[in-house]
Amino acid sequence: MAQKELWWGRSTSLDLHGCDPKLLKDPEAIKRLIRTLTKKIKMKRHGPTRVDRFGEGKLKGWSAMQFIQTSSIVVHCDDKSGRAFIDIFSCKRYNPRLAADLCKKYFKAKTISTYVEERQ
């Protein structure tokens, strides 16, 4: 079987540090990020974006989940420490660098770590 036939999808995890806390506290800003991101990486949203603030103790923050036609995008925000954690999984190919650049710029992050895994 050829390698291409084994490929199932791509998983990208973005760890952003030094973000603008105002953006991380704003559920509408988080929704706008998801709308902008899905357009940038050419994904089609499936259903509404769910955004909620929850957690325990020091681990409270806004999180968002968006189904896309080929899987999902999940965002977790830590406004107290200025961090955002974004996970994108899709069975449709996309450019993780475009996603990383957009998210870093959008949240005004000072640093970003990007992890990409091809799933089989």
N, C-alpha and C positions, 0 to 999 in steps of 0.2 A: 504494500500500500504506500502511496506517495505521501510525503510529509504534509503537503497541502491538505490532503483528505483527513488527516488526523487533527488538524487545527480546529479548535472549538470557539475560541474567543480571546480577547485581550483584556487584561485587568491592569488598571493604572491606579496607583495610590499616590496621592499628593499630600505632603506634610508641609504646611505653610506656617512660618513663625514671624513675629514682628508685624502682625496684621493690624489694621485700623480697628480698634475695639467697637467704634460706632457702627461699622458695617456688620460686624459679627453679632451685634445685639439687635439688628434690624431684620425682622422676618421678611419684609418686602424686598430688601436688598438681596437677601439670600435667594428669594424666588427669581429676582431679575438675573442673578448670576446663573441660575440653572437654565433660564430661557436663553440667555446669551451663549452659554456653553453648548447647549444642544444644537443651536444654530451653527456655531463655530466648527463643531466636529461632525456636522451633518447627520444628526440623529433626530428622530421624530419622537416627540413626547407622547406618552400613552396615559391618558387620564390626568387628573390634577396633581400639582405638586403638594405634597404634605409637609407642613412645617410645624414644629412643636418645640416647646421649651420644657425640658425635663432633666432628671438626674438626681443625684443624692450628694449631700454635703458640698464639697468643693467642686464636684464633677457635674455641675449644672450648666446647661447651655442650650442654644438653639441647634436643632438638627433638622435636616430636610431629606426627603426621599422622593425621587422621581423615577417612575417606570419609563423606560424608553422602549420603542418597538422591539429592540433586540436585547434588552435586559434592564439595567438600572444605573442611577447615579445617586450616591449618598453623600451628604455633607454633615459634618459635626463641627460646631464652633465652640471655642473656649474663649469667651470675651475677657475673662479675668487675666489670662496669660497671653492673649493676643495670638491664639493659634487656630488654625482651621485644618481639618482632615477631610479629604475628598477622595472618594472611591468611585471609579467608573469601570463598569464591566459591560462588554458588548460582543455579540457574535458577529457584528458588522465591523469591518476594519475602520480604524480612525487613527489620527495622528496624535499621540500622547504629548508631544512637544507643544502643539497648538493649545491643547487643554491646559498644560502647565503654565505656559506663558500668559494665557488669558486669566487664569485664576490668581496668579501672583500679582498681576497688574490690578485686577479688580479689587482684591482685598488689601492692596498696597503692602504686600508682604516684603519684609526685608530679605528673607531667605526661603528657599523651597528645596525639599528633597523629593525626587520623583522615582518611583519604583514601578517598573513595567514587567509584566509576566504574560507570556503567551500560554494560553491554556489548551491542553490537549486531552 
